[in-house]
Amino acid sequence: MMAFALAVQPALPTGKIAAGPPDHIRLYHDVMISPDGEQVATVEADDPLNTEADPHDLVVIRARADGHVIAQYDPCASCFYAGAAWSPDSSALVFVASNRHARTATLHLVRDGKVTTLLDFPGLLETPRWSPDGSRIAVLATDKPRKQTGATQAGAPVVGEIGGATDEQRIALLPTKAGPLNFLSPADTFIYEYDWTPDGRGFVATEAKGDGDNNWWIARLAFIGRDASFREIAAPPVQMKYPRVSPDGKTVAFIGGLHSDFGPVGGDLWTVPIAGGAATDRTPNFKGSFSSLIWRKSALFATAIVSDHNALMTVDPASGATHTLYSQPVTFSAGDGRLSISQDGRLMAGAVETFVSAPMILAGRLDAPRPITWDNDGVFTQVSSKSITWKSDGFDVQGWLLGPRNVQPGHKYPMIVEVHGGPSSATQPSFEWKGTAYDFVAQGYYVFLPNPRGSFGQGEAFTKANVKDFGGGDLKDILAGVDAVEKVAPVDDQRLGVFGHSYGGFMTMWTVTHSQRFKAAVAGAGIADWVAYYGQNGIDQWMVPFFGSTAYDDPSVYDRLSPIRYIKAARTPTFMYVGERDVECPPAQSVEFWHGLEAMGVTNSLVIYPGEGHGIRDPEHKADLKRRILGWFDTYLGQR
């Protein structure tokens, strides 16, 4: 059986627990250190490797300083858990149990080793947070939703009269003893993120009117009072993530930048007075991308992607000066942020992983955290990884090269270039426990994961460098990266493949219409025609900052960057796939490219997976997709 677990691990380890079986992997989510720094709560998944089943059996557990589990909780066998949050005095924990299929949720409270139900809700609950005095809990709630929150989820059926109804996620409040849920934010407003003010009188929040899937890119910063009052603070010229109120209650800090998706985070540190006024970029010259914020009385802490490292640092909110406390070539994760920090600002906790080491929880001093879990010591890969850097058009560009641990002397290997989505994102060193990269390597391929211009990790100028140039500079960077790889690895330039999903799917379509260097391609949820896409997708607001205007005001730039306009140059055998109810990249885009390849006589295949959204989630569909992708590349790049 597979299981998730909400676990509490000790902040300061004193021993070592036995390694789990080598055919299983333990995953850690929502890693939250208690305010007093003594315990760490996590949502954990225990899942067999090399299977396509989703780990839906969930448990919540708690552990002490020696790493042993002291309690575990699983109040809903059909639910998944998220949103673990400690009370200010560290004596209690809340978490959300969600039934994905029924779209209902329950808020549970753990106190004195017992689980009680605070709220059964006929909708979605997210991000519970205790008031500063511990008397109330706030939560983001969506009443009777038509779909799961977020544009990556499968869209609601588009039938009948179009437009009108939208799901609104709102801030709501309830007492720590069972009581009614009191909605505070306006009924016509979608709340994306929020933070309590230190006096407990209200919240700062990022918010927008109308469809929550589409309007985050034009969200504003507002104050919402416990009395349901509403006041706009600022409308910055950037997308906002992680709004955090200063300990004195006077300033709001947030990560601001150019974002193509709500999920991936990167940008500069911005501040604005909570009373209102202009927002200020405090770190315009920072050569990295901030990825989360935590404000304590001792300092404003931030995590950041800096080239091939993840770093924990302090940032002066007035001058923007940074001081690095911890930096490693790993990926951090901790639920609501990349790392969790105790109330006194002395201790941290978070999950870390790399391409070759499975996830573990680190905890302890900010500058020297130590492992407190050893469940995955028995999990190994036959993959090597290497950070590759190169120059392209004056930019410093970075990517990752995965390959076999043992290279045969004199042998040349095929290589697949996998382009990340976004484009505002970055491939980071994460354990590919259910992806295709390890399967590629096992079948004799190198895998190159570039972070071309438009990515996070090199500063905002680099992230903005593909504005009005989708595919142009990106492809130039990627091809230069392939050249750099071939100087250090035995790659056969005559057996190159290209693969990507979402923006990576667009890049695959663009690549096969602008280069003959690749001999096989796989485009997942791609975009063939930006003009048509503007009117088909459910998130058109993200496009305006990248294209400079709407497709109705300036269709020429949209048209110039559309792969379908260059379809006559396509020669590469291309496999395409997409979800039937994809809100972000509708299947019509893949159908249009398929039609073009058919007309040009180019070998191709297209699969539309029923009921799926932007990600392919059904286990049978995932298994089928993996077989098709591996088979496609083996057919056209197979071993010689």
PAMAR-996775 format. One line per 8 residues: number of its first residue (from 1); for each residue z negated, x negated, y of C-alpha. Coordinates in pm, 1 decimal, decimal comma. Example, Ala and Ser with C-alpha at 12.3 -4.5 7.8 and 13.67 -1.06 7.14 Angstrom:
BEGIN
1> -780,0/-1230,0/-450,0 ~ -714,0/-1367,0/-106,0
# end
This chain:
BEGIN
1> 0,0/0,0/0,0 ~ 68,3/-107,7/355,7 ~ -188,1/-58,6/628,7 ~ -250,9/-93,6/998,1 ~ -603,5/-168,1/1102,8 ~ -792,5/-165,8/1427,9 ~ -1014,2/-468,1/1379,6 ~ -1290,4/-638,1/1569,7
9> -1295,4/-1016,2/1523,2 ~ -1555,8/-1252,1/1669,1 ~ -1473,1/-1436,8/1988,0 ~ -1626,1/-1765,1/1870,8 ~ -1540,8/-1855,5/1509,7 ~ -1782,6/-2033,6/1282,0 ~ -1606,1/-2012,5/945,4 ~ -1283,0/-1948,1/764,2
17> -1174,9/-1649,7/559,1 ~ -951,7/-1670,6/255,0 ~ -576,9/-1664,7/304,3 ~ -398,7/-1344,9/213,6 ~ -141,2/-1325,8/-64,3 ~ 182,8/-1505,8/21,6 ~ 392,6/-1191,4/-18,1 ~ 208,0/-1013,0/263,4
25> 179,0/-1064,4/635,6 ~ -96,3/-948,3/868,1 ~ 16,4/-827,5/1209,5 ~ -211,3/-803,2/1512,4 ~ -169,9/-563,8/1804,9 ~ -389,3/-448,5/2093,5 ~ -603,1/-761,9/2082,0 ~ -884,3/-682,1/2324,8
33> -1191,9/-899,2/2379,3 ~ -1507,9/-706,6/2466,9 ~ -1631,2/-741,8/2825,8 ~ -1931,2/-949,1/2709,0 ~ -1697,4/-1178,3/2510,3 ~ -1874,5/-1126,8/2179,1 ~ -1618,0/-920,5/1985,1 ~ -1243,0/-866,4/1967,8
41> -1076,8/-536,2/1881,1 ~ -728,1/-533,4/1733,7 ~ -480,6/-296,2/1580,5 ~ -362,4/-464,5/1262,2 ~ -84,7/-402,8/1013,1 ~ -86,5/-534,3/658,6 ~ 270,2/-522,1/531,8 ~ 460,5/-678,3/240,5
49> 726,5/-925,0/342,6 ~ 1089,4/-868,4/250,0 ~ 1064,9/-488,9/244,7 ~ 1213,8/-226,7/471,8 ~ 916,5/11,9/464,6 ~ 722,8/71,1/786,4 ~ 347,1/2,2/768,4 ~ 211,1/345,5/858,3
57> -122,3/345,7/674,0 ~ -367,7/260,0/947,0 ~ -727,2/141,4/959,6 ~ -964,0/34,4/1237,2 ~ -1202,5/-250,9/1159,0 ~ -1458,5/-463,3/1343,0 ~ -1575,5/-818,8/1273,5 ~ -1843,8/-1060,4/1387,0
65> -1863,0/-1429,4/1480,0 ~ -1799,2/-1563,6/1130,8 ~ -1467,6/-1379,7/1096,6 ~ -1582,4/-1135,2/833,0 ~ -1495,7/-771,0/880,0 ~ -1803,9/-562,9/949,8 ~ -1647,1/-216,3/977,4 ~ -1309,5/-48,0/956,5
73> -1188,6/294,2/1059,6 ~ -896,9/506,8/946,6 ~ -956,0/863,9/1066,3 ~ -593,7/977,3/1025,2 ~ -387,5/870,4/724,5 ~ -60,7/992,6/881,2 ~ -114,0/831,3/1223,6 ~ -58,1/499,3/1391,0
81> -316,6/354,1/1628,6 ~ -288,4/201,2/1974,6 ~ -466,6/161,4/2306,0 ~ -791,8/3,4/2190,7 ~ -1023,7/-18,6/2494,1 ~ -1385,6/-134,0/2528,6 ~ -1654,4/37,0/2732,9 ~ -1781,1/-172,1/3028,4
89> -2108,5/-247,0/2846,0 ~ -1925,0/-345,3/2522,3 ~ -2115,3/-85,1/2320,3 ~ -1824,3/147,1/2241,4 ~ -1452,6/148,1/2174,4 ~ -1185,1/414,2/2217,6 ~ -839,3/423,7/2064,2 ~ -552,5/668,2/2025,4
97> -433,1/801,4/1689,9 ~ -79,2/934,4/1722,8 ~ 124,4/1141,9/1482,2 ~ 475,3/1024,7/1563,8 ~ 652,0/1305,7/1379,2 ~ 440,2/1593,5/1512,9 ~ 411,1/1437,3/1861,7 ~ 37,2/1506,1/1874,4
105> -247,2/1265,2/1945,6 ~ -622,0/1227,1/1911,3 ~ -855,9/1013,5/2119,6 ~ -1130,0/862,7/1902,5 ~ -1458,5/701,7/2006,1 ~ -1642,5/437,8/1801,8 ~ -2012,5/399,0/1882,7 ~ -2294,6/271,7/1659,9
113> -2050,1/237,6/1372,0 ~ -1945,1/603,2/1379,3 ~ -1610,2/757,1/1474,5 ~ -1609,1/1079,1/1674,3 ~ -1320,7/1275,6/1822,1 ~ -1316,6/1304,3/2199,8 ~ -988,8/1492,3/2225,9 ~ -722,9/1656,7/2009,7
121> -411,5/1684,5/2223,1 ~ -82,0/1869,9/2164,1 ~ 124,3/1585,4/2302,5 ~ 126,1/1211,3/2365,2 ~ -163,1/992,3/2478,5 ~ -140,5/631,6/2595,2 ~ -343,2/358,6/2764,5 ~ -702,6/488,5/2762,9
129> -926,2/308,9/3013,7 ~ -1295,8/348,2/3088,2 ~ -1421,0/410,6/3439,0 ~ -1614,0/115,8/3589,4 ~ -1945,8/297,2/3531,9 ~ -1853,7/394,7/3175,3 ~ -1900,2/768,1/3232,1 ~ -1537,0/875,3/3199,2
137> -1214,9/776,5/3026,9 ~ -873,1/798,2/3186,1 ~ -557,6/829,1/2982,1 ~ -184,4/880,1/3028,6 ~ -96,8/1217,3/2877,1 ~ 230,0/1403,0/2815,6 ~ 179,9/1769,9/2734,4 ~ 411,8/1922,5/2470,1
145> 682,3/1654,3/2497,9 ~ 1041,1/1700,4/2381,6 ~ 1061,3/1339,3/2259,1 ~ 860,0/1019,6/2228,2 ~ 800,9/841,8/2559,1 ~ 1058,2/580,5/2655,7 ~ 1434,5/541,9/2670,7 ~ 1441,8/336,0/2350,3
153> 1320,0/640,3/2155,6 ~ 1567,5/889,5/2011,1 ~ 1671,6/1134,0/2280,7 ~ 1602,3/1504,4/2268,5 ~ 1898,7/1707,2/2136,4 ~ 2151,8/1763,0/2414,5 ~ 2245,0/2127,2/2359,9 ~ 2252,8/2437,9/2574,4
161> 2234,2/2410,5/2951,1 ~ 2208,8/2044,5/3055,6 ~ 1946,6/1914,0/3300,2 ~ 1628,8/2066,0/3431,6 ~ 1341,1/2009,0/3191,1 ~ 1174,3/1666,2/3179,4 ~ 860,5/1527,9/3018,0 ~ 603,5/1409,7/3272,6
169> 339,3/1152,2/3177,4 ~ 31,5/1209,7/3394,7 ~ -306,4/1050,3/3457,7 ~ -581,2/1264,9/3311,4 ~ -958,2/1225,1/3292,2 ~ -1224,4/1333,6/3044,4 ~ -1596,3/1261,6/3003,9 ~ -1717,0/1021,5/2734,6
177> -1877,0/1321,1/2566,7 ~ -1630,1/1580,6/2442,4 ~ -1495,2/1789,2/2726,9 ~ -1175,9/1925,8/2879,7 ~ -888,4/1703,0/2986,8 ~ -844,6/1716,1/3363,7 ~ -497,7/1626,6/3492,6 ~ -506,0/1441,5/3825,9
185> -154,9/1323,8/3912,1 ~ 110,6/1571,5/4030,8 ~ 287,9/1779,3/3767,6 ~ 634,0/1666,9/3885,2 ~ 552,6/1294,1/3876,9 ~ 581,0/1045,6/3590,7 ~ 309,0/777,9/3580,3 ~ 415,0/449,5/3418,6
193> 110,6/223,3/3458,5 ~ -225,4/248,6/3631,0 ~ -550,1/68,7/3708,8 ~ -890,9/197,6/3812,1 ~ -1020,2/103,0/4155,7 ~ -1349,9/-91,7/4130,6 ~ -1548,7/189,1/4294,5 ~ -1427,3/435,7/4029,4
201> -1298,4/680,2/4291,2 ~ -935,3/667,5/4179,8 ~ -640,4/469,6/4057,7 ~ -338,3/274,4/4168,6 ~ -28,7/364,7/3973,0 ~ 344,5/309,0/3953,0 ~ 510,7/649,9/3972,4 ~ 838,1/834,1/4025,6
209> 953,1/1192,6/4046,4 ~ 1163,1/1341,2/3768,2 ~ 1284,5/1197,1/3439,3 ~ 1049,4/921,3/3324,9 ~ 1315,7/750,3/3115,0 ~ 1540,8/697,3/3415,8 ~ 1332,0/650,3/3727,3 ~ 1104,0/352,3/3664,4
217> 1358,5/132,3/3844,5 ~ 1287,4/320,3/4168,4 ~ 914,6/370,1/4110,2 ~ 666,8/347,5/4396,6 ~ 306,5/236,2/4413,2 ~ 55,7/513,8/4485,2 ~ -316,1/587,5/4502,0 ~ -438,8/885,1/4299,4
225> -794,4/1001,9/4357,7 ~ -1040,6/1150,0/4112,6 ~ -1019,4/1455,5/4336,9 ~ -641,4/1472,5/4259,0 ~ -548,3/1342,4/4604,0 ~ -222,2/1149,3/4620,9 ~ -112,1/880,8/4867,2 ~ 184,1/645,4/4856,1
233> 93,9/278,5/4905,7 ~ 432,7/105,3/4901,5 ~ 792,9/124,1/4780,2 ~ 873,3/-242,9/4712,3 ~ 1234,1/-364,3/4676,4 ~ 1166,9/-476,6/4317,1 ~ 1064,0/-322,6/3987,0 ~ 686,5/-331,6/3932,7
241> 476,1/-412,7/3627,0 ~ 101,5/-458,2/3574,2 ~ -46,7/-315,3/3898,0 ~ -396,8/-460,7/3924,7 ~ -662,0/-392,8/4191,0 ~ -865,1/-681,3/4331,6 ~ -1240,9/-685,3/4260,9 ~ -1311,0/-602,9/4628,9
249> -1078,3/-302,2/4610,0 ~ -861,2/-413,0/4904,7 ~ -548,0/-553,4/4741,3 ~ -305,9/-461,3/4466,3 ~ -124,3/-735,0/4276,9 ~ 174,9/-670,0/4053,5 ~ 460,8/-850,7/3884,2 ~ 779,2/-778,4/4074,3
257> 1133,3/-872,2/3989,2 ~ 1474,5/-768,6/3866,6 ~ 1426,0/-576,4/3541,4 ~ 1679,5/-408,8/3317,0 ~ 1418,9/-250,2/3086,3 ~ 1065,1/-117,2/3117,7 ~ 938,5/-317,3/2817,6 ~ 1016,3/-688,1/2873,4
265> 821,6/-833,1/3167,0 ~ 906,0/-1120,1/3399,5 ~ 899,3/-1183,6/3772,8 ~ 703,1/-1316,0/4067,8 ~ 349,5/-1229,3/4178,1 ~ 350,9/-974,1/4460,3 ~ 59,7/-829,1/4658,2 ~ 19,9/-531,0/4890,5
273> -283,9/-392,1/5078,0 ~ -422,9/-87,9/4897,9 ~ -434,1/84,2/5236,8 ~ -56,6/55,1/5251,7 ~ 198,4/-175,1/5410,1 ~ 465,5/-424,7/5315,8 ~ 456,9/-592,3/4975,6 ~ 475,6/-973,2/4978,2
281> 622,0/-1208,5/4717,0 ~ 351,9/-1475,1/4682,8 ~ 540,3/-1702,9/4439,4 ~ 909,6/-1706,4/4544,9 ~ 962,5/-2062,2/4421,5 ~ 781,2/-2035,8/4088,1 ~ 998,0/-2190,5/3811,8 ~ 897,7/-1939,9/3548,6
289> 841,6/-1567,4/3499,8 ~ 498,2/-1405,6/3514,8 ~ 444,8/-1171,8/3219,7 ~ 97,9/-1013,1/3265,7 ~ -196,2/-1003,3/3510,0 ~ -574,6/-979,6/3469,8 ~ -796,6/-972,3/3780,6 ~ -1158,6/-1079,1/3738,7
297> -1420,0/-1168,1/4002,4 ~ -1377,5/-1534,8/3915,4 ~ -997,4/-1547,0/3953,2 ~ -663,8/-1371,5/3925,6 ~ -531,0/-1470,1/3582,8 ~ -168,4/-1451,2/3477,4 ~ 41,6/-1532,7/3177,5 ~ 390,1/-1667,8/3230,8
305> 704,0/-1765,7/3043,5 ~ 792,8/-2117,7/3156,6 ~ 1108,2/-2235,2/2980,1 ~ 1008,2/-2263,6/2612,4 ~ 629,9/-2226,6/2668,0 ~ 390,6/-1938,9/2726,2 ~ 114,0/-2030,6/2969,2 ~ -217,7/-1891,9/3089,1
313> -292,3/-1979,3/3450,3 ~ -481,3/-1877,1/3760,3 ~ -290,7/-1773,8/4071,9 ~ -418,2/-1776,1/4428,6 ~ -319,0/-1427,6/4554,0 ~ -294,0/-1554,3/4911,6 ~ -101,9/-1881,9/4874,5 ~ 60,9/-1829,7/4534,8
321> -70,0/-2164,2/4411,9 ~ -101,7/-2181,9/4032,4 ~ -326,7/-2378,9/3798,8 ~ -233,8/-2393,4/3429,9 ~ -521,6/-2352,4/3185,6 ~ -334,6/-2331,0/2855,8 ~ 33,8/-2378,0/2766,8 ~ 202,4/-2388,9/2427,5
329> 548,1/-2318,2/2274,8 ~ 420,7/-1991,1/2126,3 ~ 445,3/-1620,5/2197,5 ~ 131,1/-1442,5/2321,9 ~ 53,9/-1077,1/2255,7 ~ -258,8/-872,9/2322,5 ~ -162,6/-509,3/2369,4 ~ -200,3/-417,4/2737,2
337> -100,8/-766,0/2848,3 ~ -26,5/-1098,4/2684,2 ~ -390,9/-1209,5/2662,0 ~ -731,4/-1044,5/2699,2 ~ -1010,0/-1204,9/2906,5 ~ -1384,8/-1134,1/2910,8 ~ -1544,1/-980,2/3217,1 ~ -1694,0/-1309,7/3335,5
345> -1356,0/-1483,6/3310,6 ~ -1477,5/-1747,9/3063,5 ~ -1338,0/-1637,0/2725,7 ~ -1003,0/-1510,2/2604,0 ~ -841,6/-1359,5/2296,4 ~ -487,4/-1294,3/2187,9 ~ -242,2/-1312,8/1903,1 ~ -2,7/-1607,1/1888,3
353> 296,5/-1680,5/1669,3 ~ 602,2/-1906,1/1646,8 ~ 926,1/-1902,0/1450,7 ~ 761,3/-2099,5/1171,0 ~ 397,5/-1982,1/1185,5 ~ 292,2/-1623,7/1120,8 ~ 65,1/-1444,1/1369,4 ~ -299,2/-1540,6/1410,0
361> -568,6/-1444,2/1658,1 ~ -701,1/-1712,4/1889,7 ~ -1023,1/-1669,0/2083,7 ~ -1267,6/-1877,8/2280,1 ~ -1256,2/-2087,4/2595,8 ~ -955,9/-2031,0/2820,3 ~ -837,5/-2388,6/2790,0 ~ -914,5/-2437,1/2419,5
369> -903,9/-2117,2/2212,9 ~ -938,9/-2152,6/1835,8 ~ -812,2/-1949,0/1539,0 ~ -1041,0/-1672,7/1419,4 ~ -808,0/-1526,1/1154,3 ~ -653,4/-1697,2/854,0 ~ -494,3/-1399,7/678,1 ~ -145,4/-1547,7/705,6
377> -218,9/-1900,7/587,4 ~ -29,7/-1823,0/266,6 ~ 283,3/-1705,8/450,9 ~ 552,6/-1970,5/479,5 ~ 915,9/-1981,7/587,3 ~ 1197,4/-2212,3/489,5 ~ 1312,1/-2218,5/851,1 ~ 1306,9/-2502,5/1101,5
385> 1306,2/-2438,3/1476,7 ~ 1395,3/-2649,8/1776,1 ~ 1403,0/-2584,3/2149,6 ~ 1741,8/-2677,3/2299,0 ~ 1797,4/-2736,9/2670,9 ~ 2124,8/-2796,0/2853,2 ~ 2292,2/-2779,3/3193,3 ~ 2543,3/-2512,2/3292,2
393> 2681,4/-2464,5/3644,1 ~ 2379,9/-2654,1/3775,3 ~ 2129,9/-2430,3/3595,9 ~ 1869,6/-2551,9/3349,5 ~ 1921,9/-2334,8/3041,7 ~ 1708,9/-2311,6/2727,3 ~ 1748,7/-2161,7/2382,2 ~ 1618,1/-2184,7/2027,1
401> 1792,1/-2321,9/1718,7 ~ 1681,1/-2204,0/1375,6 ~ 1806,9/-2368,6/1061,0 ~ 1721,8/-2478,2/708,4 ~ 1427,1/-2711,3/655,7 ~ 1633,5/-2933,3/428,1 ~ 1980,3/-3021,7/553,2 ~ 2233,0/-3152,4/302,8
409> 2373,9/-3487,9/420,2 ~ 2737,5/-3462,7/524,1 ~ 2741,2/-3082,6/499,8 ~ 2857,9/-2863,0/789,0 ~ 2694,1/-2523,5/831,0 ~ 2823,3/-2200,3/987,7 ~ 2624,4/-2072,1/1285,9 ~ 2552,0/-1729,4/1428,8
417> 2482,2/-1698,7/1801,2 ~ 2238,2/-1410,1/1856,8 ~ 2226,8/-1287,4/2218,9 ~ 1913,4/-1102,8/2333,2 ~ 1911,5/-764,8/2501,6 ~ 1822,7/-692,2/2860,4 ~ 1968,0/-892,1/3026,4 ~ 1626,0/-930,3/3191,9
425> 1440,8/-1062,6/2887,8 ~ 1401,1/-1382,5/2688,1 ~ 1401,2/-1487,0/2326,4 ~ 1059,3/-1636,3/2257,2 ~ 921,6/-1805,7/1944,5 ~ 815,0/-1510,5/1731,9 ~ 776,8/-1476,4/1358,0 ~ 1086,5/-1286,1/1240,9
433> 905,4/-1093,3/970,4 ~ 1161,9/-811,4/951,4 ~ 1461,2/-940,6/1145,4 ~ 1785,6/-1089,9/1021,0 ~ 1743,5/-1447,7/1148,4 ~ 1554,4/-1571,4/841,9 ~ 1804,7/-1399,0/613,5 ~ 2086,5/-1580,5/792,2
441> 1913,6/-1914,7/741,7 ~ 1841,6/-1833,9/376,2 ~ 2212,6/-1767,1/327,5 ~ 2312,2/-2101,8/473,3 ~ 2350,9/-2040,2/846,1 ~ 2211,7/-2193,9/1159,9 ~ 2103,4/-1932,8/1415,8 ~ 2125,2/-2006,5/1788,9
449> 1917,6/-1789,5/2025,6 ~ 2018,3/-1871,6/2385,0 ~ 1846,5/-1761,1/2705,4 ~ 2142,3/-1765,1/2947,2 ~ 2132,8/-1681,5/3317,3 ~ 1983,4/-1338,8/3367,3 ~ 1694,5/-1427,8/3133,5 ~ 1326,3/-1480,0/3212,2
457> 1160,7/-1821,2/3205,9 ~ 1336,5/-2022,5/3478,3 ~ 1241,3/-1831,0/3794,8 ~ 1373,0/-1526,3/3977,1 ~ 1687,5/-1699,9/4107,1 ~ 1791,6/-1760,6/3746,2 ~ 1710,4/-1401,5/3646,1 ~ 1925,5/-1273,5/3934,9
465> 2213,1/-1514,3/3868,4 ~ 2422,8/-1264,3/3671,1 ~ 2416,4/-988,0/3932,3 ~ 2773,8/-853,4/3961,8 ~ 2873,0/-1108,4/3697,5 ~ 2775,6/-960,7/3359,0 ~ 2942,9/-1167,2/3090,0 ~ 3085,7/-1427,6/3325,0
473> 2812,8/-1684,7/3376,2 ~ 2626,1/-1560,8/3069,4 ~ 2913,2/-1649,9/2836,4 ~ 2969,4/-1980,7/3013,3 ~ 2603,6/-2071,4/2952,2 ~ 2621,5/-1963,9/2588,4 ~ 2936,0/-2163,6/2514,5 ~ 2782,2/-2469,2/2682,1
481> 2474,1/-2411,2/2464,8 ~ 2688,1/-2406,1/2150,3 ~ 2832,0/-2742,8/2259,0 ~ 2476,0/-2874,0/2305,6 ~ 2375,1/-2752,5/1959,6 ~ 2674,2/-2915,7/1794,8 ~ 2562,4/-3251,5/1933,9 ~ 2228,9/-3232,8/1750,2
489> 2295,7/-3020,3/1439,6 ~ 2564,4/-3022,8/1166,6 ~ 2734,8/-2700,8/1277,0 ~ 3092,3/-2617,0/1178,9 ~ 3266,2/-2511,6/1500,7 ~ 3531,5/-2331,8/1295,1 ~ 3269,8/-2095,5/1147,0 ~ 3087,6/-1946,0/1444,4
497> 2970,8/-1584,9/1464,8 ~ 2825,5/-1383,3/1754,4 ~ 2572,0/-1101,3/1725,3 ~ 2369,0/-892,2/1967,5 ~ 2210,1/-553,3/2030,5 ~ 2204,0/-351,0/2355,7 ~ 2298,5/-597,5/2631,7 ~ 2355,0/-839,9/2343,8
505> 2594,9/-580,1/2202,2 ~ 2778,1/-576,0/2534,9 ~ 2787,3/-954,6/2532,4 ~ 2937,8/-945,9/2183,3 ~ 3210,2/-707,5/2300,6 ~ 3268,3/-922,5/2608,0 ~ 3280,7/-1241,3/2402,1 ~ 3545,3/-1119,5/2155,6
513> 3765,3/-1010,9/2448,1 ~ 3721,3/-1342,5/2635,6 ~ 3701,5/-1611,8/2368,1 ~ 3868,3/-1693,8/2036,8 ~ 3595,4/-1940,6/1939,8 ~ 3406,6/-1695,1/1717,6 ~ 3541,8/-1587,1/1380,7 ~ 3315,3/-1284,3/1324,1
521> 3110,6/-1052,5/1544,9 ~ 2846,4/-779,5/1518,9 ~ 2784,9/-554,1/1821,1 ~ 2480,3/-325,7/1804,0 ~ 2450,7/-44,0/2061,0 ~ 2707,2/-217,0/2278,7 ~ 2861,2/-117,4/2611,5 ~ 3240,9/-121,0/2635,2
529> 3312,1/59,6/2962,3 ~ 3058,8/39,1/3245,0 ~ 3231,3/312,7/3449,5 ~ 3209,5/565,7/3165,9 ~ 2866,1/436,9/3066,6 ~ 2728,0/513,5/3412,4 ~ 2791,7/883,0/3351,4 ~ 2691,9/886,9/2982,6
537> 2357,1/707,9/2959,7 ~ 2013,1/843,7/3041,8 ~ 1897,5/546,7/3254,1 ~ 2165,8/491,6/3519,0 ~ 1909,5/384,7/3781,6 ~ 1875,0/38,9/3622,3 ~ 2237,8/-42,4/3698,0 ~ 2240,8/-23,4/4077,7
545> 2048,9/-349,2/4147,8 ~ 2277,2/-536,4/3906,3 ~ 2610,1/-390,8/4024,3 ~ 2523,1/-355,0/4392,8 ~ 2592,6/18,8/4414,8 ~ 2668,3/319,8/4198,2 ~ 2984,8/349,3/3991,0 ~ 3094,4/626,0/4226,8
553> 3058,7/409,9/4538,1 ~ 3217,0/91,6/4400,2 ~ 3384,4/145,9/4061,7 ~ 3579,3/-179,9/4091,3 ~ 3289,1/-408,2/3994,8 ~ 3197,3/-181,8/3702,9 ~ 3559,0/-181,4/3589,7 ~ 3597,6/-559,5/3622,3
561> 3298,7/-622,6/3393,9 ~ 3404,1/-376,8/3119,8 ~ 3510,2/-535,6/2787,1 ~ 3748,0/-247,4/2713,1 ~ 3970,0/-358,6/3002,1 ~ 4042,5/-680,1/2810,7 ~ 4081,1/-526,3/2465,2 ~ 4431,5/-667,7/2418,1
569> 4278,1/-1015,2/2394,4 ~ 4053,5/-917,7/2099,8 ~ 4123,2/-1088,1/1765,2 ~ 3776,9/-1129,0/1609,4 ~ 3673,2/-910,1/1311,2 ~ 3395,1/-694,2/1458,9 ~ 3130,7/-471,0/1301,4 ~ 2964,1/-216,8/1532,2
577> 2664,0/11,9/1486,2 ~ 2467,3/252,7/1706,0 ~ 2215,6/537,5/1685,0 ~ 2343,6/893,3/1712,6 ~ 2085,1/983,1/1982,1 ~ 2073,4/656,3/2173,9 ~ 1970,3/732,4/2532,7 ~ 2021,4/376,5/2660,7
585> 2358,3/294,0/2500,9 ~ 2524,7/619,4/2388,1 ~ 2745,6/608,5/2078,2 ~ 3051,9/702,4/2283,3 ~ 3056,9/341,4/2405,1 ~ 3086,1/201,9/2052,0 ~ 3345,1/467,0/1964,4 ~ 3553,6/361,3/2264,8
593> 3548,1/-4,0/2159,6 ~ 3622,0/90,7/1798,1 ~ 3921,9/290,4/1919,2 ~ 4047,8/-7,7/2116,6 ~ 4013,3/-245,6/1822,1 ~ 4191,6/5,1/1599,8 ~ 4477,9/27,3/1849,7 ~ 4504,3/-353,2/1859,5
601> 4501,6/-379,7/1479,8 ~ 4181,2/-585,8/1480,8 ~ 3968,0/-570,7/1164,8 ~ 3657,4/-365,6/1242,6 ~ 3394,8/-123,3/1119,2 ~ 3168,7/124,0/1303,6 ~ 2857,9/299,4/1168,5 ~ 2671,1/567,3/1367,6
609> 2324,8/622,6/1218,6 ~ 2214,8/989,0/1229,2 ~ 1907,3/1081,9/1429,7 ~ 1845,7/725,8/1548,5 ~ 1777,4/617,3/1904,7 ~ 1823,3/276,6/2063,5 ~ 1651,7/105,4/1771,3 ~ 1735,1/169,7/1407,9
617> 1397,7/270,8/1260,1 ~ 1448,2/471,8/941,9 ~ 1377,2/237,5/645,1 ~ 1693,1/338,3/456,0 ~ 1904,6/293,0/767,8 ~ 1748,5/-47,6/836,3 ~ 1815,2/-163,5/482,8 ~ 2174,5/-42,2/500,2
625> 2227,2/-209,7/837,4 ~ 2091,8/-544,4/719,9 ~ 2320,7/-539,7/415,8 ~ 2619,7/-463,2/634,5 ~ 2542,8/-735,5/890,1 ~ 2484,2/-1004,5/628,7 ~ 2789,1/-894,9/434,2 ~ 3010,4/-899,3/742,9
633> 2923,6/-1254,4/836,3 ~ 2945,4/-1375,0/476,1 ~ 3294,0/-1225,9/448,3 ~ 3430,2/-1405,6/753,4 ~ 3205,7/-1715,0/780,4 ~ 3119,6/-1766,0/411,0 ~ 3037,4/-2100,9/259,7 ~ 3320,6/-2341,6/186,6
# end
